[in-house]
Amino acid sequence: MTEQIKIFSDMRAKALQVDEHSAAGYLQYVVFYYPSGTKQERGSRLDRMVEQERSLVVKDILAHLRAKTGQDLGDNPEAWIQRYPKL
């Protein structure tokens, strides 16, 4: 668990320091890195903790993208990932 949470934290830190395309790439990594039920049992206490951290990191990166671009593409990470593909 701490490995996944650390990775999410690292992706957040990196995303907050780069351009919107790179930030969207880090967002994509967070969204698709071992989705719920792939590394631990879906719905377990551990899974809920990991998914809570994933959700917080996604929100932080989306807030950064909004501030950086002046746009609001909503709360769906996929919209941001598609709008700002990694170059």
Helices and strands as residue ranges (DSSP letters): H 2-15, H 20-32, H 45-69, H 77-83
